[in-house]
Amino acid sequence: MKNLLIKNGLVITDDAETVCDIICEEGKISRIEKDLDCTGAEIIDASGKIVIPGGVDVHTHMNLDTGKAASCDDFYSGTVAAACGGTTTIIDHPGFGPAGCDLDHQIKKYHGLAAGRAVIDYGFHGVIQHVDEKVLTMMDSLADEGVTSFKLYLTYGFKISDADAFRVLRRAGERALLVAVHPENDGVINLLRQEFTTAGKTAPVFHPLSRPAECEAEAINRMLLFARLAGDAPLYIVHLSNAPGLEFINAARNRGQKNIFAETCPQYLFLGEERYAQGGHEGLKYIMCPPLRSAADRNALLNALENDIDTVATDHCPFLFETQKMAGRDDFTKCPSGIGGVQERIPLMFSEGVAKKRISLRRFVDLCCTSPARIFGLYPKKGVIAVGSDADLAIIDPDKKAAISKKIIRGACDYTAYEGFDVHGWPVCTISRGEVIVRGGKFLGSHGRGKFLKRERIPLT
């Protein structure tokens, strides 16, 4: 592997923003100083540019198969898109396996799907479909293999009951594991969906009305109380979309509850429920769960980025508009749920966050790189610029402007939900373990160069 010398960039470390140089040797960062030299190294001139840790996206769904539709990005196309957007690490949420399967069933399956395909490094969350003593015991054994977080769904076909959710949280607290929760009230949502369908209210505009913010917020509060009852068990709320849910999280923190982590996504920051009212079938492009919310919800989340949100991930789960999404042309409940975003995340967060002065440059790095790495047991190997850490880096040109369109977004999907967004600042180089894999928008890496990451158990407070 050829050594790299990155010159004169504004380097964002954990505690400083400094114009300096970085030497990468054998896939690691070996020196960070001014005026460095490295004989024989490839030199990258980063003058006028910003050097950040490679992005860490802890919420993706590559190769997801719902049984009715399969997400169109696999571990190759999806990780190429991630790399082109400055992300060098993903942690993927596997889809459901067969009823009654062992907890490691989907982990084994996804190892097979990712190995030889992924172009950046990756990890997995376990997915809990039912709870018994064998599942609880296997949480511990999977943690020994580097899978230290587990997801519960409070809706969908394999929803977990309150009692079983509490059992999982209690075990997680005892073993320093992290429980990620998809929080929606299944009973109310199913009732509303049935009522809308019976009344012929099946256009996309009824999707957010069938999954109101109150259903998400109630489930968030319920899980917060269960985590508290389980001794402040570590709880991670995925894809937070609304202000009431945020208020419940902050109230729990203000009461002194520890080990609470909140994730939101670019779609809940920058897209709104008015998208469902677009003409034709355009609203189907934005069917996702939870749905897009009101301007008030978006503003609350934007205001929370500086202090109350811990990570910005994507919930990347794209489906083809012309074929898969159009299955809902006559009934939104038949439209597969999800959008892409793994490439768009970092440029959107830089442009809409840093460039518009909503968040600081260092906070942007924390939300997209450092904090997710720390929470999910990758720290300090990933998501941080420090001597000895992996040479996972992204170089952003703050002067590079681009209008997001399918022409510049990689991956297998036939549209981007962020079509037409004018982005100020764009990743122009991505480096993974000391190897330049994207330069000037061109992917230079190879199939299967990504490695599975064994993660540490969660640091509890």
C-alpha positions in Angstrom: 0.0 0.0 0.0 1.4 3.4 -1.0 1.8 6.0 1.7 -0.3 9.2 1.5 0.7 12.7 2.5 -2.2 15.1 2.7 -1.0 18.7 2.6 -2.4 22.0 3.9 -6.0 21.0 4.7 -8.1 22.3 7.5 -8.0 19.2 9.7 -10.9 18.6 12.1 -9.8 16.5 15.1 -11.6 15.8 18.3 -10.4 19.0 19.9 -9.0 21.3 17.2 -9.4 22.8 13.7 -5.9 23.2 12.3 -4.3 23.8 8.9 -1.7 21.0 8.8 -0.6 17.8 7.1 -1.5 14.2 7.6 0.7 11.2 6.8 -1.0 7.8 6.3 1.2 4.7 6.5 0.0 1.1 6.2 -3.6 2.2 6.5 -3.1 4.2 9.7 -2.6 7.8 10.5 1.0 8.1 11.6 1.6 11.9 12.0 -0.5 15.1 12.1 1.7 18.2 12.0 2.6 21.2 9.9 5.1 21.0 7.1 5.5 17.3 7.0 7.4 15.3 4.4 7.2 11.6 3.5 9.6 10.3 0.8 7.8 8.4 -1.9 4.3 9.1 -0.7 1.4 10.1 -2.9 0.7 13.8 -2.2 -2.8 15.2 -2.0 -3.0 19.0 -1.9 -5.9 19.9 0.3 -5.3 23.6 0.3 -8.6 25.5 0.9 -10.3 22.2 1.7 -11.6 20.6 4.9 -10.3 17.2 6.0 -12.7 15.3 8.2 -12.9 11.7 9.5 -14.6 9.4 7.1 -18.4 9.4 7.7 -20.0 6.7 9.8 -23.6 5.8 8.9 -25.0 3.6 11.6 -28.4 3.0 10.0 -28.5 1.4 6.5 -30.5 -1.4 5.0 -28.6 -3.0 2.1 -30.1 -6.0 0.5 -33.2 -5.6 2.6 -36.0 -8.0 1.5 -39.4 -7.3 3.0 -41.0 -10.3 1.4 -42.9 -8.1 -1.0 -40.0 -6.0 -2.3 -36.2 -5.9 -2.0 -34.3 -2.7 -1.6 -32.5 -1.9 -4.8 -29.1 -1.3 -3.3 -26.9 -4.3 -2.4 -23.7 -4.2 -0.5 -21.8 -3.2 -3.6 -23.9 -0.5 -5.1 -24.9 0.9 -1.7 -21.4 1.2 -0.4 -20.1 2.7 -3.6 -22.7 5.4 -3.1 -21.7 5.8 0.5 -18.0 6.2 -0.5 -18.9 8.8 -3.1 -20.6 10.8 -0.4 -17.6 10.7 2.0 -18.8 7.8 4.2 -16.2 5.1 5.0 -18.1 2.9 7.5 -21.7 1.6 7.7 -23.5 -0.4 10.3 -26.3 -2.2 8.6 -29.7 -3.3 10.0 -30.5 -6.7 8.6 -34.0 -7.5 7.5 -36.2 -10.1 9.3 -35.4 -13.7 8.9 -37.8 -16.7 9.0 -40.2 -16.9 12.0 -38.5 -18.5 15.0 -35.0 -18.3 13.6 -32.0 -18.0 15.9 -30.6 -14.5 16.6 -27.5 -15.2 14.5 -29.4 -16.4 11.5 -29.5 -13.0 9.8 -26.0 -12.1 10.9 -24.7 -15.2 9.1 -26.8 -14.4 6.0 -25.6 -10.8 5.9 -21.9 -11.9 6.2 -22.5 -13.8 3.0 -24.2 -10.8 1.3 -21.5 -8.3 2.3 -18.3 -10.3 2.0 -16.7 -9.8 -1.5 -19.2 -7.0 -2.3 -18.8 -4.1 0.2 -16.2 -1.5 -0.8 -16.0 0.2 2.6 -15.9 -1.3 6.1 -19.1 -2.5 7.7 -20.7 -3.9 10.8 -24.1 -5.3 11.7 -26.8 -4.8 14.3 -28.7 -7.9 15.5 -32.4 -8.0 14.8 -34.6 -9.4 17.5 -37.8 -11.0 16.2 -38.9 -12.9 19.3 -37.6 -13.2 22.8 -36.7 -16.3 24.8 -33.8 -17.4 26.9 -31.8 -18.6 23.9 -32.1 -15.2 22.2 -31.1 -13.4 25.4 -28.1 -15.7 25.8 -27.1 -15.3 22.1 -27.0 -11.5 22.5 -23.9 -12.1 24.7 -22.3 -14.6 22.3 -22.8 -12.3 19.3 -21.3 -9.4 21.2 -18.2 -11.6 21.6 -18.1 -11.7 17.8 -18.4 -8.0 17.5 -22.2 -7.5 17.1 -22.9 -5.3 20.2 -26.2 -3.6 19.3 -29.6 -5.1 18.7 -32.8 -3.7 17.2 -36.4 -4.0 18.3 -39.4 -3.1 16.2 -42.5 -2.0 18.0 -44.5 -2.4 14.8 -44.5 -4.6 11.6 -44.9 -8.4 11.5 -42.3 -9.2 14.1 -43.1 -6.5 16.6 -41.9 -7.0 20.1 -44.2 -6.9 23.1 -43.7 -4.6 26.0 -42.7 -7.4 28.3 -40.1 -8.8 25.9 -38.8 -5.3 25.1 -38.2 -4.9 28.8 -36.4 -8.3 29.0 -34.1 -7.3 26.2 -33.3 -3.9 27.8 -32.6 -5.5 31.1 -30.2 -8.0 29.5 -28.5 -5.2 27.5 -27.9 -3.2 30.6 -26.3 -6.2 32.4 -24.0 -6.9 29.4 -23.2 -3.4 28.2 -25.1 -3.8 24.9 -27.1 -1.2 23.0 -30.8 -1.6 22.2 -31.9 0.3 19.1 -35.7 0.8 18.8 -38.0 1.5 15.9 -40.7 3.3 18.0 -44.3 3.4 16.7 -47.5 2.4 18.3 -48.6 -0.6 16.2 -52.2 -0.8 17.4 -53.2 2.8 16.7 -51.3 2.8 13.3 -53.0 -0.4 12.1 -56.4 0.9 13.1 -55.9 4.2 11.3 -54.6 2.5 8.2 -57.6 0.2 8.1 -60.0 3.1 8.5 -58.3 5.1 5.7 -58.4 2.1 3.4 -62.0 1.4 4.1 -62.9 5.0 3.4 -61.0 5.0 0.1 -58.4 7.5 1.4 -55.5 5.7 -0.2 -53.5 8.6 -1.8 -50.0 9.3 -0.5 -51.2 12.4 1.4 -52.9 10.0 3.9 -49.7 8.2 4.7 -48.5 10.7 7.4 -52.0 10.9 8.8 -52.0 7.1 9.3 -48.7 7.3 11.3 -49.1 10.5 13.3 -46.3 11.9 15.4 -48.2 11.0 18.6 -47.8 7.3 17.8 -44.0 7.7 17.5 -43.7 9.9 20.5 -45.8 7.5 22.7 -43.6 4.6 21.8 -40.4 6.6 22.5 -41.7 7.5 26.0 -42.7 4.0 26.7 -39.2 2.7 25.8 -37.5 5.4 27.8 -39.5 4.4 30.9 -38.7 0.7 30.4 -35.0 1.5 30.0 -35.2 3.5 33.2 -36.9 0.6 34.9 -34.1 -1.6 33.6 -31.4 0.4 35.4 -30.8 3.0 32.7 -30.2 0.4 30.1 -28.6 1.8 27.0 -31.3 2.9 24.5 -30.9 4.2 21.0 -33.9 5.8 19.3 -33.7 5.5 15.6 -34.9 8.0 13.0 -36.5 10.5 15.4 -38.9 12.6 13.3 -40.9 14.8 15.6 -40.9 17.4 18.3 -43.0 15.5 20.9 -40.6 12.6 20.8 -37.7 14.9 21.3 -39.4 16.5 24.3 -39.8 13.1 25.9 -36.1 12.3 25.4 -35.1 15.6 26.9 -37.5 15.2 29.8 -35.9 11.8 30.6 -32.4 13.3 30.4 -33.4 16.1 32.6 -34.7 13.6 35.2 -31.2 12.2 35.3 -31.7 9.1 33.1 -28.5 8.0 31.5 -27.4 6.1 28.4 -30.1 7.7 26.1 -29.1 8.3 22.4 -31.2 9.9 19.7 -30.7 9.6 16.0 -32.3 11.7 13.3 -31.9 11.6 9.5 -31.6 14.2 6.7 -35.1 13.5 5.5 -36.6 14.6 8.8 -34.5 17.7 8.8 -34.8 18.9 5.2 -38.0 17.3 3.7 -41.6 17.9 4.8 -45.0 16.4 4.7 -46.1 18.6 1.8 -44.1 16.3 -0.5 -47.0 13.8 -0.2 -49.4 16.2 -1.8 -47.4 16.5 -5.1 -49.3 15.8 -8.3 -49.3 12.5 -10.1 -47.7 9.7 -8.2 -44.7 11.8 -7.0 -45.8 11.5 -3.4 -45.0 7.8 -3.4 -41.3 8.7 -3.6 -41.4 9.8 0.0 -43.3 6.9 1.6 -41.2 6.0 4.6 -41.8 5.1 8.2 -42.0 7.2 10.2 -43.3 9.7 7.6 -42.1 13.2 6.8 -43.4 15.7 9.3 -44.5 19.3 9.7 -42.3 22.4 9.5 -42.6 22.7 13.3 -41.1 19.2 13.8 -38.3 20.0 11.3 -37.4 23.2 13.1 -37.4 21.5 16.5 -35.0 18.9 15.2 -32.8 21.4 13.5 -32.6 23.4 16.7 -31.7 20.2 18.6 -28.7 19.4 16.4 -26.3 21.4 18.5 -27.0 19.6 21.8 -29.8 17.0 21.9 -29.3 14.9 18.8 -26.5 12.4 19.1 -26.2 11.1 15.5 -27.4 11.8 12.0 -27.8 8.6 10.0 -29.8 7.8 6.9 -32.1 4.8 7.2 -30.9 4.2 3.6 -33.4 1.8 2.1 -34.2 2.8 -1.6 -36.8 1.2 -3.9 -37.2 1.9 -7.6 -39.8 4.5 -8.3 -41.0 3.3 -11.7 -41.6 -0.3 -10.6 -41.5 -0.9 -6.8 -42.8 2.4 -5.5 -45.5 2.5 -8.1 -47.1 -0.6 -6.5 -48.8 1.9 -4.3 -50.3 4.0 -7.1 -53.8 3.1 -6.0 -53.1 2.4 -2.3 -50.2 3.9 -0.4 -50.2 1.0 2.0 -48.9 -1.2 -0.8 -45.9 1.1 -1.5 -42.6 -0.2 0.0 -41.3 2.1 2.7 -37.9 3.8 2.4 -35.7 6.2 0.5 -32.0 6.4 -0.3 -29.6 8.9 1.3 -26.3 7.3 2.1 -24.4 9.5 -0.5 -26.4 12.7 0.2 -26.0 12.8 4.0 -22.6 14.4 4.4 -22.9 17.1 1.7 -26.5 17.9 2.9 -25.4 18.2 6.5 -22.4 20.4 5.6 -24.4 22.6 3.2 -27.6 22.9 5.3 -25.8 22.7 8.6 -22.4 24.3 8.5 -22.7 26.6 5.5 -26.0 28.0 6.8 -24.5 28.4 10.3 -27.0 26.1 12.0 -24.2 24.0 13.5 -20.4 24.4 13.9 -17.9 22.5 11.7 -16.8 20.4 14.7 -20.4 19.6 15.6 -21.1 18.5 12.0 -18.1 16.1 12.3 -19.4 14.9 15.7 -22.9 14.1 14.4 -21.8 12.4 11.2 -18.5 10.7 12.2 -17.2 10.8 15.8 -20.3 10.4 17.9 -21.8 7.4 16.0 -18.3 5.7 16.1 -18.1 6.3 19.8 -21.7 5.1 20.6 -21.4 2.0 18.5 -18.1 0.7 19.8 -15.9 1.8 16.8 -14.1 4.6 18.7 -11.2 5.4 18.3 -10.5 3.1 15.3 -13.1 4.8 13.1 -14.7 8.2 12.9 -11.8 10.2 14.4 -8.6 11.8 13.1 -5.8 10.9 15.5 -2.4 9.3 15.3 -2.9 5.5 15.3 -6.5 5.6 14.1 -7.6 4.1 10.8 -6.8 6.5 7.9 -10.5 6.9 7.0 -10.8 10.4 5.7 -13.0 12.6 3.5 -11.9 15.8 2.0 -14.6 18.5 1.4 -14.3 21.4 -0.9 -16.4 24.1 0.7 -16.4 26.1 -2.5 -17.8 23.3 -4.7 -21.4 23.8 -5.5 -23.7 21.1 -6.9 -27.4 20.6 -7.6 -28.2 17.1 -6.3 -29.7 15.0 -9.0 -29.7 11.4 -10.0 -26.8 12.2 -12.4 -24.4 12.7 -9.5 -25.9 10.1 -7.1 -24.5 6.6 -7.3 -26.4 3.5 -6.3 -29.1 1.4 -8.1 -32.1 3.6 -7.4 -33.7 5.5 -10.2 -34.3 8.8 -8.2 -33.0 10.7 -5.3 -35.4 12.2 -2.7 -33.2 15.3 -2.7 -33.5 16.2 -6.4 -32.7 19.8 -7.0 -31.2 20.7 -3.6 -28.4 23.2 -4.2 -25.4 22.0 -2.1 -22.6 24.3 -1.1 -19.6 22.0 -0.3 -19.1 18.5 -1.6 -16.7 15.6 -0.8 -14.1 15.5 -3.5 -11.9 12.7 -2.1 -12.6 9.7 0.1 -9.9 7.6 1.7 -10.5 4.3 3.4 -7.7 2.6 5.4 -5.2 4.8 3.6 -6.4 4.0 0.1 -8.0 6.7 -2.1 -11.3 5.1 -3.2 -13.1 8.2 -4.6 -11.5 11.2 -6.3 -13.4 13.9 -8.1 -16.7 11.9 -8.0 -15.1 8.8 -9.6 -15.0 5.5 -7.7 -11.6 4.0 -7.8 -11.9 1.1 -5.3 -12.6 -2.5 -5.9 -15.3 -5.1 -5.1 -15.0 -6.6 -1.7 -12.3 -4.4 -0.2 -14.5 -3.6 2.7 -13.9 -5.5 6.0 -16.3 -6.6 8.7 -15.7 -4.6 11.9 -15.9 -6.3 15.3 -17.2 -3.6 17.6 -16.6 -3.1 21.3 -19.3 -3.3 24.0 -21.0 0.0 24.8 -19.4 2.4 27.3 -22.0 2.9 29.9 -22.4 6.0 32.1 
